[in-house]
Amino acid sequence: MPEDATPDGTQSAAAKHAQHAIDRARELAAGADFDQLKSKAAEAAASLYGQGRDLLANNDELSKAREQLSDSIRKNPLAAVGIAFTAGLLIALLTRG
């Protein structure tokens, strides 16, 4: 089963929207100049970003997880700072090479 397919075999709305954007980009790239293509790509990216944020904001599971995380941070602020510092240090060490 593809990653973007739901258990019943249908594509998610985000996957369908992304595929539509890809198809539209192919059409534009076929005969457009690069300035126009750049402008259209920026508009599409902004639109997709906004729609993705809206989808995430309206997701009940993510809202509950966000609330639980906020509660955990409020209950244990020093542990949260320690975890964030450690994660940042590890990322810095890994990306440094």
Secondary structure by P-SEA (a helix, b strand, c coil): ccccccccccccaaaaaaaaaaaaaaaaaccccaaaaaaaaaaaaaaaaaaaaaaaaacaaaaaaaaaaaaaaaacaaaaaaaaaaaaaaaaaaaac
